[in-house]
């Protein structure tokens, strides 16, 4: 194996690790968002955990954050909770920072 091959392999491994951490951080952010949204919706205990799992699962419907945002926004609307898309996006951004820090810390 040449030095170039070793470097390429190293870059590929780093890319794979970075993508894995990104996936974990997004899933954790969605779980945290689900728990926050459950609290806003008055859902507690095991039902809140189940709701958070629903929010995480919503992320697999399409690429990007739009599916998660729509789920939470529609659930808020259905319960009569007045909020904006921008407010939920702001919460998502806030929780992204928390999730990235937790993933990097190995939590």
Backbone as CSV, one residue per row, in Angstrom:
resi,resn,N_x,N_y,N_z,CA_x,CA_y,CA_z,C_x,C_y,C_z
1,UNK,0.853,-1.177,0.000,0.000,0.000,0.000,0.892,1.231,0.000
2,UNK,0.607,2.167,-0.916,1.413,3.376,-1.023,0.970,4.402,0.013
3,UNK,1.790,5.415,0.158,1.466,6.498,1.085,0.167,7.171,0.670
4,UNK,-0.019,7.340,-0.637,-1.258,7.945,-1.135,-2.469,7.101,-0.751
5,UNK,-2.356,5.786,-0.909,-3.458,4.884,-0.547,-3.780,4.979,0.941
6,UNK,-2.728,5.067,1.758,-2.937,5.178,3.203,-3.642,6.486,3.556
7,UNK,-3.221,7.573,2.890,-3.864,8.870,3.138,-5.326,8.831,2.716
8,UNK,-5.570,8.247,1.552,-6.944,8.149,1.059,-7.804,7.327,2.008
9,UNK,-7.271,6.233,2.491,-8.000,5.390,3.437,-8.288,6.156,4.725
10,UNK,-7.315,6.933,5.173,-7.503,7.741,6.379,-8.604,8.776,6.199
11,UNK,-8.620,9.444,5.032,-9.667,10.425,4.750,-11.041,9.759,4.681
12,UNK,-11.095,8.578,4.088,-12.371,7.860,3.985,-12.890,7.467,5.365
13,UNK,-12.000,7.019,6.230,-12.407,6.656,7.585,-12.898,7.883,8.354
14,UNK,-12.195,9.014,8.199,-12.606,10.238,8.883,-13.959,10.700,8.364
15,UNK,-14.160,10.627,7.057,-15.442,11.015,6.477,-16.559,10.149,7.037
16,UNK,-16.335,8.843,7.091,-17.352,7.916,7.612,-17.666,8.227,9.069
17,UNK,-16.641,8.504,9.864,-16.854,8.849,11.276,-17.621,10.154,11.412
18,UNK,-17.253,11.146,10.607,-17.950,12.437,10.649,-19.422,12.282,10.289
19,UNK,-19.715,11.480,9.262,-21.096,11.259,8.849,-21.883,10.517,9.932
20,UNK,-21.237,9.560,10.580,-21.897,8.822,11.660,-22.232,9.756,12.818
21,UNK,-21.284,10.625,13.169,-21.530,11.571,14.260,-22.612,12.573,13.889
22,UNK,-22.647,12.979,12.617,-23.685,13.900,12.155,-25.057,13.239,12.269
23,UNK,-25.152,11.984,11.850,-26.415,11.246,11.944,-26.858,11.118,13.400
24,UNK,-25.930,10.753,14.267,-26.264,10.605,15.689,-26.716,11.935,16.290
25,UNK,-26.030,13.018,15.914,-26.391,14.334,16.449,-27.775,14.757,15.971
26,UNK,-28.100,14.494,14.705,-29.428,14.853,14.205,-30.517,14.032,14.894
27,UNK,-30.266,12.745,15.074,-31.248,11.894,15.756,-31.428,12.351,17.205
28,UNK,-30.328,12.696,17.857,-30.412,13.163,19.252,-31.138,14.503,19.318
29,UNK,-30.841,15.388,18.377,-31.532,16.684,18.330,-33.033,16.467,18.162
30,UNK,-33.412,15.544,17.283,-34.830,15.281,17.057,-35.495,14.695,18.303
31,UNK,-34.768,13.844,19.026,-35.311,13.293,20.273,-35.495,14.407,21.293
32,UNK,-34.499,15.270,21.427,-34.603,16.401,22.359,-35.742,17.336,21.956
33,UNK,-35.895,17.566,20.650,-36.994,18.390,20.163,-38.329,17.739,20.498
34,UNK,-38.402,16.423,20.315,-39.626,15.694,20.641,-39.975,15.795,22.111
35,UNK,-38.977,15.700,22.968,-39.228,15.821,24.412,-39.675,17.231,24.774
36,UNK,-39.046,18.232,24.144,-39.446,19.619,24.369,-40.879,19.844,23.885
37,UNK,-41.178,19.360,22.668,-42.516,19.530,22.109,-43.557,18.811,22.967
38,UNK,-43.216,17.625,23.450,-44.139,16.889,24.319,-44.474,17.712,25.556
39,UNK,-43.470,18.345,26.121,-43.692,19.192,27.295,-44.647,20.338,26.946
40,UNK,-44.437,20.954,25.774,-45.310,22.050,25.345,-46.740,21.561,25.114
41,UNK,-46.865,20.310,24.673,-48.174,19.724,24.389,-48.849,19.141,25.637
42,UNK,-48.143,19.157,26.767,-48.691,18.617,28.006,-48.594,17.107,28.101
43,UNK,-47.684,16.528,27.332,-47.484,15.074,27.343,-46.343,14.768,28.307
44,UNK,-46.542,13.790,29.185,-45.523,13.462,30.182,-45.250,11.963,30.210
45,UNK,-44.196,11.601,30.936,-43.865,10.199,31.188,-43.556,9.404,29.937
46,UNK,-44.061,8.174,29.923,-43.801,7.274,28.801,-44.391,7.800,27.502
47,UNK,-45.487,8.509,27.605,-46.107,9.081,26.407,-45.195,10.136,25.776
48,UNK,-44.463,10.878,26.605,-43.522,11.871,26.089,-42.365,11.179,25.368
49,UNK,-41.882,10.099,25.935,-40.815,9.322,25.298,-41.290,8.754,23.965
50,UNK,-42.513,8.255,23.941,-43.087,7.710,22.705,-43.248,8.808,21.660
51,UNK,-43.668,9.980,22.094,-43.826,11.105,21.169,-42.462,11.498,20.593
52,UNK,-41.429,11.530,21.440,-40.086,11.865,20.964,-39.631,10.868,19.901
53,UNK,-39.969,9.596,20.082,-39.624,8.582,19.078,-40.367,8.836,17.769
54,UNK,-41.597,9.316,17.850,-42.358,9.664,16.648,-41.683,10.804,15.882
55,UNK,-41.163,11.777,16.626,-40.472,12.901,15.997,-39.205,12.409,15.308
56,UNK,-38.463,11.530,15.965,-37.252,10.958,15.356,-37.628,10.201,14.085
57,UNK,-38.684,9.410,14.145,-39.118,8.622,12.985,-39.583,9.519,11.840
58,UNK,-40.135,10.670,12.154,-40.602,11.592,11.114,-39.458,12.063,10.227
59,UNK,-38.246,12.060,10.763,-37.089,12.534,10.008,-36.743,11.612,8.847
60,UNK,-37.255,10.402,8.845,-36.923,9.447,7.792,-37.876,9.539,6.601
61,UNK,-38.839,10.448,6.659,-39.803,10.587,5.573,-39.188,11.227,4.344
62,UNK,-38.309,12.191,4.523,-37.659,12.868,3.402,-36.348,13.478,3.883
63,UNK,-35.528,13.872,2.942,-34.249,14.485,3.297,-34.490,15.869,3.898
64,UNK,-33.640,16.250,4.827,-33.737,17.563,5.441,-34.582,17.560,6.705
65,UNK,-34.747,18.750,7.248,-35.453,18.920,8.520,-36.929,19.263,8.348
66,UNK,-37.374,19.451,7.125,-38.742,19.888,6.878,-39.790,18.944,7.436
67,UNK,-39.533,17.646,7.341,-40.515,16.675,7.822,-40.679,16.733,9.333
68,UNK,-39.591,16.923,10.039,-39.640,17.038,11.504,-40.358,18.332,11.895
69,UNK,-40.003,19.401,11.222,-40.629,20.692,11.490,-42.140,20.623,11.259
70,UNK,-42.552,20.038,10.150,-43.985,19.936,9.851,-44.725,19.096,10.887
71,UNK,-44.112,18.018,11.344,-44.764,17.169,12.350,-45.033,17.960,13.616
72,UNK,-43.998,18.596,14.134,-44.138,19.336,15.393,-45.116,20.501,15.211
73,UNK,-44.984,21.221,14.102,-45.866,22.360,13.858,-47.320,21.919,13.730
74,UNK,-47.561,20.812,13.028,-48.946,20.345,12.881,-49.511,19.840,14.210
75,UNK,-48.670,19.204,15.024,-49.130,18.748,16.336,-49.461,19.937,17.242
76,UNK,-48.645,20.985,17.169,-48.925,22.191,17.950,-50.239,22.826,17.484
77,UNK,-50.413,22.921,16.173,-51.626,23.513,15.611,-52.859,22.714,16.022
78,UNK,-52.745,21.382,15.969,-53.871,20.519,16.344,-54.268,20.709,17.802
79,UNK,-53.317,21.041,18.657,-53.604,21.258,20.082,-53.925,22.723,20.393
80,UNK,-53.922,23.561,19.355,-54.244,24.970,19.565,-53.104,25.783,20.147
81,UNK,-51.889,25.285,20.017,-50.723,26.012,20.529,-50.211,26.914,19.425
82,UNK,-50.201,28.195,19.678,-49.769,29.172,18.695,-48.249,29.295,18.711
83,UNK,-47.648,28.982,17.588,-46.201,29.118,17.434,-45.907,29.315,15.966
84,UNK,-44.685,29.687,15.669,-44.309,29.909,14.275,-43.248,28.899,13.850
85,UNK,-43.130,28.769,12.548,-42.088,27.908,11.990,-40.712,28.398,12.445
86,UNK,-40.534,29.711,12.492,-39.254,30.289,12.904,-38.923,29.945,14.350
87,UNK,-39.925,29.925,15.212,-39.691,29.594,16.624,-39.249,28.140,16.774
88,UNK,-39.876,27.265,16.017,-39.486,25.849,16.090,-38.098,25.658,15.492
89,UNK,-37.817,26.338,14.383,-36.466,26.248,13.790,-35.409,26.768,14.762
90,UNK,-35.720,27.839,15.478,-34.781,28.381,16.466,-34.513,27.348,17.556
91,UNK,-35.570,26.662,18.002,-35.404,25.619,19.018,-34.583,24.469,18.449
92,UNK,-34.809,24.122,17.191,-34.032,23.061,16.549,-32.547,23.442,16.507
93,UNK,-32.261,24.685,16.160,-30.866,25.144,16.118,-30.223,25.095,17.502
94,UNK,-30.974,25.528,18.497,-30.485,25.493,19.884,-30.176,24.048,20.299
95,UNK,-31.082,23.138,19.985,-30.906,21.743,20.376,-29.842,21.036,19.539
96,UNK,-29.584,21.528,18.331,-28.502,20.959,17.522,-27.174,21.147,18.230
97,UNK,-26.948,22.325,18.777,-25.702,22.594,19.499,-25.569,21.676,20.713
98,UNK,-26.661,21.478,21.423,-26.654,20.585,22.589,-26.355,19.155,22.154
99,UNK,-27.017,18.702,21.091,-26.848,17.326,20.617,-25.429,17.069,20.127
100,UNK,-24.865,18.012,19.387,-23.487,17.853,18.891,-22.521,17.747,20.064
101,UNK,-22.712,18.593,21.073,-21.839,18.546,22.248,-21.971,17.197,22.972
102,UNK,-23.185,16.689,23.082,-23.402,15.400,23.760,-22.769,14.253,22.971
103,UNK,-22.908,14.272,21.650,-22.330,13.202,20.818,-20.815,13.241,20.903
104,UNK,-20.237,14.426,20.856,-18.779,14.554,20.942,-18.266,14.120,22.313
105,UNK,-19.089,14.309,23.343,-18.702,13.913,24.698,-18.928,12.424,24.938
106,UNK,-19.559,11.774,23.958,-19.775,10.334,24.081,-20.970,9.958,24.945
107,UNK,-21.890,10.881,25.102,-23.086,10.612,25.925,-24.106,9.853,25.148
